[in-house]
Amino acid sequence: MTKSMKKCYSVVAKIMLMLVLVCAIGLTCNVDASAAGETLLNTYGTTYGYSGTCINLYQLRDANTLATLKKDYNSITLENEMKPDALLGSSARLISVSQAKNQGYYIPDNYKEQYVPQINFNTVDEVMKICYQNGLKMRAHTLVWHSQTPSWFFRNGFNGGSGFVNTSTMDARLEMYVKTVMNHVYTSQYGSVVYAWDVANEILHAQNSGWEAVYGSNKTNASYVKKAFNYAYETLEYFKLTDSVKLFYNDYNTYMEVNDVITLVNYINQGKKVCAGVGMQSHLGTNFPSVDYYTTALKSFVNAGFEVQITELDITNKGDTDLANYAYSLFKNINSIKKSGGKITGVTWWGLSDQTTWISNAAPLLFRTPGNAKPAYSKVIQAYTEVFGQGSTGGSTGGSTGGSTGTTTNPNQTAHIDDGWYYIKNTLSQKYLTVDADNADGWKNVVIKSGSGVDAQKWYVTNTSDGYITLTNKLGNVMLDVANGETDDGTNVGIYSAYGGTAQQFVVKATGTNGVYTIGTKCTSAAKYLDVYEKKTADGTNVCQWSYNGGTNQQWVFEKVNNDSSSSTQTPEESGSTETPVETPDPQPEATGLSVSYSINNWGSGYQVSFKVSNTGSTVNTWTVKVKKSDVTISASWNVNIDEQGDYYVITPVEWNSTIATGQSVEFGVQGNGSIGETIECSVN
């Protein structure tokens, strides 16, 4: 080898080494995309509105789990605890109609029976309270489903051994159930957390269900589904929530049944649009469906004019690399559809980590354990940044939140407004931010009105530690609030019970005029601002949020309230308007130990059994349920390990649900083929 050849090889070797190092650095950047601050929350949560996960109450009760959840998600869906069997129980607990009315149940005029099944809202109430206190929103899942609705609900006298009722009786029961559940949510002080309902679930896959036994086996024109949506929408109308809460039809394998889904939703909406769109359950696999197959279906729903929420996402795979590649391609396509104007308003992963997936012996999620991300997490973030740019880690975002592109970012500096009482005047109309009501009960819109000095026009500014403000109205313990923390242009702004969460925080920005400001919403990371709708100036014009444009309909002046002796010197807390009620401690359970209950959903050719293990004694660190094999044949299960021992199945917990504290419970389920009786021999220790 000549000297010149050696020199040439040396140069080539150095170049190759540099390329290897550059590639290694690039790979590291891709794998650790979140190192720069991107999370699911400040990327997908900002642009789509909701970044969600599936959860159970026992997980929400754990402070560490809750803190981990909030880093990536602003929305939760209960896995099983809001389904009909969880609320109704395995057997009917009947109360009289008069008792039901006294407890707030909705009893329609055509309800002719003497008794009503009692509905257990304990878990739902606790979950809503946790969400409310932690700035989380909630998808309500689900009202009408064949798979986990107890058979007795469809039978005469609510007796599982009796015949099925007629359609008029079932119509009354359906209206009672839908409106009672929704009424309970929206009369709760925490009900504002629920922004969406899966009114009906998996209708296209119902077989031999109680619904079909009563109404017939129609799929794309199921009358009971249309009735359920109408009942639900009537409830939203009653509470004036039709602009802020959406109703969805939710189903799996939607990519295989696009035309049937579209036909069903259009049938539901005949005469009046009550169904916003489709919840695309997305239990996917890297072997099927292909990314293109899935996104073709998504485009079809968007093109049909439907709002789409991706509701139950997990991806069965052959390993970390396989999952990462598939997830990257999938979200590259989803993000492109969103950026092109597709109305996709949420992505919900079905579980916090592989520890809590419902799919046995699989690792289909972005985290191995809560907070311990897999390479797929960074690839999902990368798919976002390549389409929308960097996620929002500060006061603004370049991402599109309403399906439009080229959103203008407010270039102005954050301004400071001292704590205190103010009138807030719009510079275009010279009218004031006003609560459009005589009281502060429930959700009320905020509008512009001529100055009159009434309490509805007085706002107390409180600066938070991170540069935002809250605005408490003088009418009571209520704050300015973006409806459900949504991120779309045109989302209503109103008042709701004060909790100081993301939907109730705002950032004040300077303008080119001294003393004139814009007010950005934290739920959009200051991509959108308080806006007088369509630049109107008439009294009563709605105030909403809209992408920043710098117009005078987005400009506001803070005028000190100097002539109100009570408000100029007192904060809302000092004036008594935000007094916190003293809560009565929950009664302590008696130390009676473990118990197991179950509910059976039998559709003829198969069945599902949902078990609940409750603890009223001291904390236990493990438990075992034994089930008689002659009573049930288990072909699939979730949240447990299954072994066989003689005549019994021996069911033990997985790592994450082995401990049951005093007063708590865990749930699991099994499926089987064929028929099943009405009772099962089982025990727990």
C-alpha positions as CSV (number, residue, x, y, z in Angstrom):
1,M,0.0,0.0,0.0
2,T,1.4,3.4,-1.0
3,K,1.7,6.3,1.4
4,S,-1.0,8.2,-0.5
5,M,-3.3,5.2,-0.3
6,K,-2.7,5.0,3.5
7,K,-3.5,8.7,3.8
8,C,-6.7,8.2,1.8
9,Y,-7.8,5.2,3.9
10,S,-7.1,7.3,7.1
11,V,-9.3,10.1,5.9
12,V,-12.1,7.7,4.9
13,A,-11.8,6.0,8.4
14,K,-12.1,9.4,10.1
15,I,-15.1,10.4,8.0
16,M,-16.8,7.0,8.8
17,L,-16.1,7.5,12.5
18,M,-17.7,11.0,12.4
19,L,-20.7,9.6,10.6
20,V,-21.2,6.9,13.2
21,L,-20.9,9.5,16.0
22,V,-23.4,11.8,14.2
23,C,-25.8,8.9,13.7
24,A,-25.4,7.8,17.3
25,I,-26.2,11.4,18.5
26,G,-29.2,11.5,16.2
27,L,-30.5,8.2,17.5
28,T,-30.0,9.4,21.0
29,C,-32.0,12.6,20.3
30,N,-34.8,10.6,18.7
31,V,-35.0,8.1,21.6
32,D,-34.9,10.9,24.2
33,A,-37.1,13.4,22.5
34,S,-38.7,14.3,25.8
35,A,-35.4,15.6,27.2
36,A,-36.2,19.0,25.7
37,G,-39.4,19.2,27.6
38,E,-41.9,17.6,25.2
39,T,-44.5,15.4,26.9
40,L,-47.8,13.9,25.7
41,L,-49.5,16.7,27.6
42,N,-47.7,19.7,26.1
43,T,-47.8,18.3,22.6
44,Y,-50.9,16.2,22.0
45,G,-52.8,17.6,25.0
46,T,-52.3,21.1,23.6
47,T,-53.1,20.5,20.0
48,Y,-55.8,17.9,20.3
49,G,-57.3,19.3,23.5
50,Y,-57.2,16.0,25.5
51,S,-54.3,13.6,26.2
52,G,-55.9,10.7,28.1
53,T,-55.3,7.4,29.8
54,C,-57.5,4.6,31.2
55,I,-57.5,4.4,35.0
56,N,-59.2,2.9,38.1
57,L,-60.0,4.6,41.4
58,Y,-57.4,2.7,43.4
59,Q,-54.7,4.1,41.1
60,L,-56.1,7.7,41.4
61,R,-56.0,7.3,45.2
62,D,-52.2,6.8,45.1
63,A,-50.4,10.1,45.2
64,N,-47.4,9.0,43.3
65,T,-49.4,7.4,40.5
66,L,-51.6,10.5,40.3
67,A,-48.5,12.8,40.0
68,T,-47.1,10.6,37.3
69,L,-50.3,10.6,35.4
70,K,-50.6,14.4,35.4
71,K,-47.2,14.8,33.6
72,D,-48.6,13.4,30.4
73,Y,-52.4,13.4,30.6
74,N,-55.2,15.9,31.3
75,S,-58.0,13.4,30.8
76,I,-59.0,10.0,32.2
77,T,-61.4,7.3,31.3
78,L,-62.5,4.8,33.9
79,E,-61.8,1.3,32.7
80,N,-64.9,-0.5,34.3
81,E,-66.2,1.6,37.1
82,M,-68.7,3.7,35.2
83,K,-70.2,0.8,33.1
84,P,-73.8,-0.2,33.8
85,D,-72.9,-3.3,35.9
86,A,-70.6,-1.2,38.2
87,L,-73.5,1.2,38.8
88,L,-76.3,-1.2,39.0
89,G,-74.7,-4.3,40.6
90,S,-75.0,-8.0,40.0
91,S,-78.5,-8.1,41.4
92,A,-81.2,-5.4,41.6
93,R,-81.4,-3.3,44.8
94,L,-84.9,-1.9,44.4
95,I,-86.3,1.3,45.9
96,S,-89.7,2.8,45.5
97,V,-90.4,5.5,42.9
98,S,-91.0,8.0,45.6
99,Q,-87.7,7.1,47.2
100,A,-85.9,7.4,43.9
101,K,-87.4,10.9,43.3
102,N,-86.3,12.0,46.8
103,Q,-82.8,10.8,45.9
104,G,-82.7,12.9,42.7
105,Y,-83.5,10.2,40.2
106,Y,-85.2,11.2,36.9
107,I,-88.5,9.4,36.6
108,P,-90.1,9.9,33.2
109,D,-93.9,10.4,32.9
110,N,-94.2,7.0,31.1
111,Y,-92.5,5.1,33.9
112,K,-95.3,2.8,35.1
113,E,-93.4,0.5,37.5
114,Q,-93.5,0.8,41.3
115,Y,-89.8,0.3,41.8
116,V,-86.5,1.6,40.5
117,P,-83.1,-0.1,40.8
118,Q,-80.7,1.7,43.1
119,I,-77.7,3.2,41.4
120,N,-74.4,3.3,43.2
121,F,-72.5,6.5,42.5
122,N,-69.9,6.2,45.2
123,T,-66.9,5.5,42.9
124,V,-68.0,8.0,40.3
125,D,-68.3,10.7,42.9
126,E,-64.9,10.1,44.3
127,V,-63.3,10.0,40.9
128,M,-64.9,13.3,39.8
129,K,-63.7,14.9,43.0
130,I,-60.1,13.8,42.5
131,C,-60.2,15.0,38.9
132,Y,-61.7,18.4,39.9
133,Q,-59.0,18.9,42.6
134,N,-56.2,18.0,40.2
135,G,-57.3,19.8,37.0
136,L,-58.2,16.6,35.1
137,K,-61.1,16.0,32.8
138,M,-63.0,12.9,32.3
139,R,-64.7,10.8,29.5
140,A,-67.8,9.1,30.8
141,H,-67.7,5.5,29.6
142,T,-70.4,4.1,29.0
143,L,-74.2,4.3,29.2
144,V,-75.5,1.7,26.8
145,W,-73.5,-1.5,26.2
146,H,-74.6,-5.1,25.7
147,S,-71.5,-6.6,27.4
148,Q,-71.6,-5.3,30.9
149,T,-75.3,-4.5,31.6
150,P,-76.8,-7.0,34.0
151,S,-79.5,-9.2,32.4
152,W,-82.0,-8.4,35.2
153,F,-82.2,-4.8,33.9
154,F,-84.2,-6.0,30.9
155,R,-86.5,-8.4,32.7
156,N,-89.9,-8.2,34.3
157,G,-89.7,-7.0,37.9
158,F,-86.0,-6.6,37.5
159,N,-85.8,-10.3,38.2
160,G,-83.1,-12.2,36.3
161,G,-85.3,-15.3,36.1
162,S,-88.2,-13.6,34.5
163,G,-89.1,-12.8,30.9
164,F,-88.0,-9.7,29.0
165,V,-90.1,-6.6,29.3
166,N,-91.8,-4.9,26.3
167,T,-90.4,-2.0,24.4
168,S,-92.5,0.7,26.1
169,T,-91.4,-0.4,29.6
170,M,-87.7,-0.6,28.4
171,D,-88.0,2.9,26.9
172,A,-88.9,4.3,30.3
173,R,-86.1,2.3,32.0
174,L,-83.6,3.6,29.4
175,E,-84.7,7.2,29.9
176,M,-84.6,6.8,33.6
177,Y,-81.1,5.4,33.6
178,V,-79.5,7.8,31.1
179,K,-81.0,10.9,32.6
180,T,-80.5,9.9,36.2
181,V,-76.8,9.1,35.7
182,M,-76.2,12.3,33.7
183,N,-78.2,14.4,36.1
184,H,-76.2,13.1,39.0
185,V,-73.0,14.1,37.3
186,Y,-74.1,17.6,36.4
187,T,-75.8,18.4,39.7
188,S,-72.5,17.5,41.4
189,Q,-70.1,20.4,42.3
190,Y,-67.5,18.3,40.5
191,G,-69.5,17.5,37.4
192,S,-67.7,20.0,35.2
193,V,-64.9,17.5,34.8
194,V,-67.0,15.3,32.4
195,Y,-66.6,16.7,28.9
196,A,-67.6,13.7,26.8
197,W,-69.9,10.6,27.0
198,D,-69.7,7.3,25.2
199,V,-73.5,7.1,25.0
200,A,-73.5,3.8,23.2
201,N,-70.7,1.2,22.9
202,E,-70.0,-1.6,20.4
203,I,-73.6,-1.8,19.0
204,L,-72.3,-3.3,15.8
205,H,-70.9,-6.2,17.7
206,A,-73.9,-6.9,20.0
207,Q,-75.0,-10.6,20.0
208,N,-78.0,-12.0,21.9
209,S,-78.0,-9.1,24.3
210,G,-80.8,-7.9,26.5
211,W,-81.1,-4.8,24.3
212,E,-81.7,-7.0,21.2
213,A,-84.0,-9.3,23.1
214,V,-86.3,-6.3,23.7
215,Y,-85.7,-4.1,20.6
216,G,-84.6,-6.6,17.9
217,S,-81.2,-7.3,16.4
218,N,-81.0,-4.1,14.3
219,K,-77.5,-2.7,14.1
220,T,-77.2,0.4,11.9
221,N,-80.7,1.5,12.7
222,A,-81.0,0.4,16.4
223,S,-83.9,2.4,17.8
224,Y,-82.8,2.1,21.4
225,V,-79.4,3.7,20.5
226,K,-81.1,6.7,18.9
227,K,-83.4,7.0,21.9
228,A,-80.4,6.9,24.3
229,F,-78.7,9.7,22.4
230,N,-81.8,11.8,22.4
231,Y,-82.2,11.3,26.1
232,A,-78.6,12.3,26.7
233,Y,-78.8,15.3,24.5
234,E,-82.0,16.5,26.2
235,T,-80.0,16.4,29.5
236,L,-77.3,18.5,28.0
237,E,-79.9,21.0,26.8
238,Y,-81.4,21.2,30.3
239,F,-78.0,22.0,31.8
240,K,-77.1,24.3,28.8
241,L,-74.0,22.1,28.0
242,T,-74.6,21.3,24.3
243,D,-71.7,23.6,23.3
244,S,-69.2,22.2,25.8
245,V,-70.0,18.5,26.3
246,K,-70.0,16.0,23.4
247,L,-71.8,12.7,22.9
248,F,-70.0,9.9,21.0
249,Y,-70.7,6.5,19.5
250,N,-67.8,4.2,20.5
251,D,-66.7,1.0,18.9
252,Y,-63.8,-1.3,18.1
253,N,-62.5,-2.4,14.6
254,T,-64.1,0.7,13.2
255,Y,-61.5,0.6,10.3
256,M,-63.2,-2.7,9.2
257,E,-66.8,-1.3,9.4
258,V,-66.5,2.3,8.2
259,N,-69.7,2.4,6.2
260,D,-71.8,0.7,9.0
261,V,-70.4,3.2,11.6
262,I,-71.3,6.2,9.3
263,T,-74.7,4.8,8.6
264,L,-75.5,4.3,12.3
265,V,-74.3,7.8,13.3
266,N,-76.3,9.3,10.5
267,Y,-79.3,7.4,11.7
268,I,-78.9,8.6,15.2
269,N,-78.7,12.2,13.9
270,Q,-81.8,12.0,11.7
271,G,-83.9,15.0,12.5
272,K,-81.4,16.5,14.9
273,K,-77.7,16.2,15.4
274,V,-77.2,14.8,18.8
275,C,-74.1,12.6,18.2
276,A,-70.9,14.6,17.7
277,G,-69.1,11.7,16.2
278,V,-67.1,8.5,16.7
279,G,-64.9,7.2,19.5
280,M,-62.4,5.0,17.6
281,Q,-61.4,2.2,19.9
282,S,-57.9,1.5,18.8
283,H,-56.8,-1.9,20.1
284,L,-54.2,-2.3,17.3
285,G,-51.4,-4.7,16.4
286,T,-48.3,-4.1,14.4
287,N,-49.4,-7.1,12.2
288,F,-52.9,-5.7,11.8
289,P,-54.3,-3.3,10.9
290,S,-51.8,-1.6,8.7
291,V,-51.2,2.1,9.4
292,D,-52.7,3.1,6.1
293,Y,-55.8,0.9,6.6
294,Y,-56.4,2.6,10.0
295,T,-55.8,6.1,8.8
296,T,-58.0,5.6,5.8
297,A,-60.9,4.9,8.2
298,L,-60.0,8.0,10.2
299,K,-60.1,10.1,7.1
300,S,-63.5,8.7,6.2
301,F,-65.0,9.7,9.5
302,V,-63.5,13.2,9.3
303,N,-64.7,13.6,5.8
304,A,-68.2,12.5,6.9
305,G,-68.2,15.6,9.2
306,F,-67.7,13.7,12.4
307,E,-65.7,14.7,15.4
308,V,-63.3,11.8,16.3
309,Q,-61.7,10.9,19.5
310,I,-59.2,8.0,19.6
311,T,-60.4,6.3,22.7
312,E,-58.8,3.0,23.7
313,L,-55.3,2.9,22.2
314,D,-52.9,0.1,22.7
315,I,-50.7,-1.7,20.2
316,T,-49.8,-5.4,20.4
317,N,-46.3,-5.9,19.1
318,K,-43.2,-8.1,18.7
319,G,-40.9,-5.9,20.8
320,D,-39.8,-2.4,21.5
321,T,-38.5,-1.6,18.1
322,D,-41.6,-3.0,16.4
323,L,-43.8,-0.9,18.6
324,A,-41.8,2.2,18.1
325,N,-41.8,2.0,14.3
326,Y,-45.5,1.3,14.1
327,A,-46.4,4.1,16.6
328,Y,-44.3,6.6,14.8
329,S,-45.9,5.9,11.4
330,L,-49.4,5.8,13.0
331,F,-49.0,9.2,14.6
332,K,-47.3,10.8,11.7
333,N,-50.5,10.0,9.7
334,I,-52.9,11.1,12.5
335,N,-51.0,14.4,13.0
336,S,-51.1,15.1,9.3
337,I,-54.9,14.6,9.2
338,K,-55.2,16.9,12.2
339,K,-53.1,19.6,10.7
340,S,-55.1,19.4,7.5
341,G,-58.2,20.3,9.4
342,G,-59.5,17.0,10.7
343,K,-61.6,17.4,13.9
344,I,-59.7,15.0,16.1
345,T,-60.2,16.1,19.7
346,G,-58.5,13.6,21.9
347,V,-56.1,10.6,22.2
348,T,-56.6,8.2,25.0
349,W,-54.1,5.4,25.7
350,W,-55.7,2.4,27.4
351,G,-53.6,2.2,30.5
352,L,-50.8,4.0,32.3
353,S,-48.2,1.3,31.6
354,D,-47.7,-2.4,30.6
355,Q,-48.3,-3.2,34.3
356,T,-52.0,-2.4,34.0
357,T,-52.8,-3.4,30.4
358,W,-56.0,-5.5,30.0
359,I,-54.2,-7.7,27.4
360,S,-52.6,-10.7,29.0
361,N,-48.8,-11.3,28.3
362,A,-48.5,-8.2,26.2
363,A,-46.6,-4.9,26.3
364,P,-48.8,-2.6,24.2
365,L,-48.3,0.7,25.9
366,L,-45.7,3.6,25.9
367,F,-44.5,2.9,29.5
368,R,-43.1,-0.3,31.1
369,T,-44.2,1.0,34.5
370,P,-45.7,4.4,35.3
371,G,-43.2,7.1,34.3
372,N,-40.7,4.6,32.8
373,A,-41.0,5.3,29.1
374,K,-40.2,2.9,26.2
375,P,-38.6,4.0,22.9
376,A,-42.1,4.2,21.4
377,Y,-42.8,7.2,23.6
378,S,-40.1,9.3,22.0
379,K,-41.1,8.2,18.6
380,V,-44.7,9.4,19.2
381,I,-43.3,12.7,20.3
382,Q,-41.1,12.8,17.3
383,A,-44.1,12.2,15.0
384,Y,-45.7,15.3,16.6
385,T,-42.7,17.6,16.4
386,E,-42.1,16.7,12.7
387,V,-45.6,17.8,11.9
388,F,-46.4,20.6,14.3
389,G,-43.0,21.7,15.6
390,Q,-41.9,21.8,19.3
391,G,-44.4,21.2,22.1
392,S,-45.4,24.1,24.4
393,T,-43.2,24.4,27.4
394,G,-43.9,28.0,28.1
395,G,-46.6,30.6,27.4
396,S,-47.4,29.9,23.8
397,T,-47.4,27.1,21.2
398,G,-47.0,27.0,17.5
399,G,-49.2,24.0,17.2
400,S,-52.7,24.1,15.6
401,T,-55.5,23.6,18.1
402,G,-58.5,23.9,16.0
403,G,-57.5,22.1,12.8
404,S,-56.1,25.3,11.1
405,T,-52.5,25.9,10.2
406,G,-50.4,29.0,10.5
407,T,-51.7,30.2,13.9
408,T,-50.2,33.5,14.8
409,T,-48.3,33.5,18.1
410,N,-48.6,36.6,20.4
411,P,-45.1,38.2,20.4
412,N,-45.8,40.5,23.3
413,Q,-44.4,40.2,26.8
414,T,-46.3,39.0,29.8
415,A,-47.7,41.8,31.9
416,H,-48.5,42.1,35.6
417,I,-51.8,43.1,37.1
418,D,-51.8,43.6,40.9
419,D,-54.1,41.4,43.0
420,G,-57.4,43.2,43.6
421,W,-60.9,43.9,42.3
422,Y,-61.4,45.1,38.7
423,Y,-63.9,45.9,36.0
424,I,-62.6,44.4,32.7
425,K,-63.5,46.5,29.7
426,N,-63.3,45.5,26.0
427,T,-61.7,48.3,23.9
428,L,-63.7,47.7,20.8
429,S,-67.2,47.8,22.3
430,Q,-66.3,49.8,25.5
431,K,-68.4,47.2,27.3
432,Y,-67.6,45.1,30.3
433,L,-66.9,41.4,31.0
434,T,-70.2,40.3,32.7
435,V,-71.7,37.1,34.0
436,D,-74.9,36.7,32.1
437,A,-77.0,35.6,35.0
438,D,-78.4,36.8,38.3
439,N,-76.7,34.1,40.3
440,A,-73.6,31.9,40.1
441,D,-75.2,28.4,40.3
442,G,-73.7,26.0,37.8
443,W,-72.2,27.0,34.5
444,K,-73.1,30.5,33.2
445,N,-71.8,32.2,30.0
446,V,-69.8,35.4,30.2
447,V,-70.8,38.2,27.8
448,I,-70.1,41.9,27.3
449,K,-72.6,44.4,28.7
450,S,-72.7,48.2,29.3
451,G,-71.1,49.2,32.5
452,S,-73.5,49.2,35.5
453,G,-71.3,48.4,38.5
454,V,-73.2,45.2,39.4
455,D,-71.4,42.3,41.1
456,A,-71.5,40.3,37.9
457,Q,-69.0,42.8,36.4
458,K,-66.5,42.7,39.3
459,W,-63.5,40.4,39.1
460,Y,-60.8,39.7,41.6
461,V,-57.3,39.1,40.2
462,T,-55.2,36.6,42.0
463,N,-51.6,36.0,40.7
464,T,-50.4,32.4,40.8
465,S,-46.8,31.3,41.4
466,D,-46.2,30.5,37.7
467,G,-47.2,33.8,36.1
468,Y,-50.9,33.2,35.5
469,I,-53.9,34.8,37.1
470,T,-57.3,33.6,38.2
471,L,-60.4,35.8,38.0
472,T,-63.0,35.3,40.8
473,N,-66.4,36.9,40.3
474,K,-68.1,38.9,43.0
475,L,-71.3,36.8,42.7
476,G,-69.7,34.1,44.8
477,N,-67.1,31.2,44.8
478,V,-66.9,31.1,41.0
479,M,-64.1,31.8,38.6
480,L,-63.8,32.7,34.9
481,D,-63.6,29.3,33.2
482,V,-62.9,28.0,29.6
483,A,-65.7,25.4,29.0
484,N,-64.2,22.0,29.9
485,G,-60.7,23.3,29.3
486,E,-61.2,22.8,25.5
487,T,-58.8,24.2,23.0
488,D,-61.0,24.9,19.9
489,D,-61.6,28.3,18.5
490,G,-65.0,29.5,19.6
491,T,-65.1,27.6,22.9
492,N,-67.4,29.4,25.3
493,V,-66.0,31.2,28.3
494,G,-68.1,31.4,31.4
495,I,-68.0,31.0,35.2
496,Y,-67.9,27.8,37.2
497,S,-67.2,26.7,40.8
498,A,-63.7,27.9,41.7
499,Y,-60.9,25.3,41.8
500,G,-58.1,27.2,40.1
501,G,-57.3,24.5,37.5
502,T,-55.9,25.0,34.0
503,A,-59.3,26.0,32.6
504,Q,-59.5,28.8,35.2
505,Q,-56.0,30.3,34.7
506,F,-55.1,33.0,32.3
507,V,-52.0,35.0,31.2
508,V,-52.1,38.8,30.7
509,K,-50.0,40.1,27.7
510,A,-49.0,43.6,26.9
511,T,-50.0,45.4,23.7
512,G,-48.6,48.4,21.9
513,T,-50.9,50.6,23.9
514,N,-50.2,51.4,27.5
515,G,-52.8,49.9,29.9
516,V,-54.4,47.7,27.2
517,Y,-53.9,44.0,27.4
518,T,-54.8,40.6,25.9
519,I,-55.8,37.7,28.1
520,G,-54.6,34.3,27.0
521,T,-56.0,30.9,28.2
522,K,-53.7,28.5,30.0
523,C,-55.5,25.5,28.6
524,T,-54.2,26.4,25.1
525,S,-50.8,27.5,26.5
526,A,-51.7,31.1,25.4
527,A,-52.3,30.2,21.8
528,K,-55.9,31.5,22.2
529,Y,-57.3,34.7,23.9
530,L,-60.5,36.1,25.3
531,D,-62.4,37.2,22.3
532,V,-65.7,39.0,21.7
533,Y,-67.5,36.8,19.2
534,E,-67.4,38.0,15.6
535,K,-66.3,41.5,16.8
536,K,-69.9,42.3,17.8
537,T,-70.6,45.2,20.1
538,A,-74.1,44.5,21.3
539,D,-75.0,43.9,24.9
540,G,-75.1,40.1,25.5
541,T,-72.5,39.1,22.9
542,N,-70.7,35.9,23.9
543,V,-67.1,35.9,25.1
544,C,-65.2,32.9,23.8
545,Q,-61.5,32.0,23.2
546,W,-60.0,32.4,19.7
547,S,-56.6,32.2,18.1
548,Y,-54.5,35.3,18.7
549,N,-55.1,38.0,16.1
550,G,-54.3,41.2,17.9
551,G,-57.7,42.7,17.1
552,T,-59.5,45.2,19.4
553,N,-62.1,42.5,20.2
554,Q,-59.3,40.7,22.0
555,Q,-58.1,43.7,23.9
556,W,-59.0,44.6,27.5
557,V,-58.5,47.3,30.1
558,F,-58.4,46.5,33.8
559,E,-60.2,49.3,35.7
560,K,-59.8,49.3,39.5
561,V,-63.0,49.0,41.5
562,N,-62.4,52.0,43.8
563,N,-66.0,52.7,44.9
564,D,-66.7,49.3,46.4
565,S,-65.6,49.5,50.0
566,S,-66.0,45.8,50.6
567,S,-64.2,44.6,47.4
568,S,-61.4,47.2,47.2
569,T,-59.9,46.1,50.4
570,Q,-60.9,42.5,50.7
571,T,-60.0,39.4,48.7
572,P,-62.9,37.0,47.9
573,E,-61.7,34.8,50.8
574,E,-61.9,37.7,53.3
575,S,-65.3,38.8,52.1
576,G,-66.6,35.3,52.7
577,S,-67.4,34.4,49.1
578,T,-65.1,31.4,48.9
579,E,-65.6,29.8,52.3
580,T,-64.6,26.2,52.1
581,P,-67.2,23.9,53.6
582,V,-66.0,21.5,56.3
583,E,-66.2,17.9,55.1
584,T,-67.7,15.2,57.3
585,P,-65.1,12.4,57.7
586,D,-66.1,9.2,56.0
587,P,-67.2,6.5,58.5
588,Q,-64.5,3.9,59.1
589,P,-65.5,0.4,57.9
590,E,-65.8,-2.4,60.4
591,A,-62.9,-4.9,60.4
592,T,-64.8,-7.7,58.8
593,G,-62.2,-8.7,56.1
594,L,-62.4,-9.6,52.5
595,S,-65.5,-10.3,50.4
596,V,-66.1,-11.1,46.7
597,S,-69.0,-10.2,44.6
598,Y,-69.7,-10.7,40.9
599,S,-72.0,-9.8,38.0
600,I,-72.7,-12.0,34.9
601,N,-73.4,-10.7,31.4
602,N,-74.6,-13.7,29.4
603,W,-75.3,-13.2,25.7
604,G,-76.0,-16.9,24.9
605,S,-73.0,-18.0,23.0
606,G,-70.6,-16.6,25.6
607,Y,-70.4,-14.6,28.8
608,Q,-68.4,-12.2,30.9
609,V,-68.1,-12.3,34.6
610,S,-66.9,-9.2,36.5
611,F,-65.6,-9.8,40.0
612,K,-65.0,-7.2,42.8
613,V,-62.9,-8.0,45.8
614,S,-63.6,-5.6,48.7
615,N,-61.8,-5.1,52.0
616,T,-63.5,-3.9,55.1
617,G,-60.7,-5.1,57.5
618,S,-57.1,-4.1,57.8
619,T,-54.9,-3.7,54.8
620,V,-54.0,-6.9,52.9
621,N,-50.9,-7.4,50.7
622,T,-52.3,-10.3,48.6
623,W,-55.5,-12.2,48.1
624,T,-56.8,-15.3,46.4
625,V,-60.2,-16.0,44.8
626,K,-61.3,-19.6,44.2
627,V,-64.0,-20.3,41.6
628,K,-65.8,-23.6,41.0
629,K,-64.8,-24.9,37.5
630,S,-68.2,-26.6,37.0
631,D,-69.9,-23.1,37.2
632,V,-67.7,-21.2,34.8
633,T,-65.2,-22.0,32.0
634,I,-62.5,-19.3,31.7
635,S,-61.2,-18.6,28.2
636,A,-59.7,-15.2,28.8
637,S,-59.1,-12.9,31.8
638,W,-57.7,-9.5,32.7
639,N,-56.0,-7.9,35.7
640,V,-55.3,-11.4,37.3
641,N,-53.3,-14.6,37.1
642,I,-55.2,-17.8,36.6
643,D,-54.2,-21.3,37.8
644,E,-56.1,-24.5,38.2
645,Q,-56.3,-26.6,41.3
646,G,-58.6,-29.7,41.3
647,D,-62.2,-28.5,40.9
648,Y,-61.3,-24.8,41.2
649,Y,-59.7,-22.0,39.3
650,V,-57.3,-20.2,41.6
651,I,-57.2,-16.5,40.8
652,T,-54.4,-14.3,42.2
653,P,-53.5,-10.7,41.7
654,V,-50.9,-9.2,39.5
655,E,-48.2,-7.0,41.1
656,W,-50.1,-3.7,40.9
657,N,-53.4,-4.8,42.4
658,S,-52.2,-7.2,45.1
659,T,-52.6,-4.7,48.0
660,I,-56.1,-3.7,49.1
661,A,-56.2,-1.0,51.8
662,T,-59.0,-0.7,54.3
663,G,-62.3,0.3,52.6
664,Q,-60.9,-0.2,49.1
665,S,-61.6,-2.8,46.4
666,V,-60.1,-4.2,43.2
667,E,-61.9,-5.5,40.1
668,F,-61.1,-8.1,37.5
669,G,-62.9,-10.0,34.8
670,V,-63.1,-13.3,32.9
671,Q,-64.7,-14.4,29.7
672,G,-66.0,-17.8,28.6
673,N,-67.8,-19.5,25.8
674,G,-71.1,-21.3,25.8
675,S,-73.8,-20.9,28.5
676,I,-73.6,-20.1,32.2
677,G,-75.9,-20.3,35.1
678,E,-77.1,-17.4,37.3
679,T,-74.9,-18.2,40.3
680,I,-71.2,-19.1,40.7
681,E,-69.5,-20.7,43.7
682,C,-66.6,-18.5,44.7
683,S,-64.7,-17.6,47.8
684,V,-61.8,-15.2,48.8
685,N,-59.1,-15.2,51.3
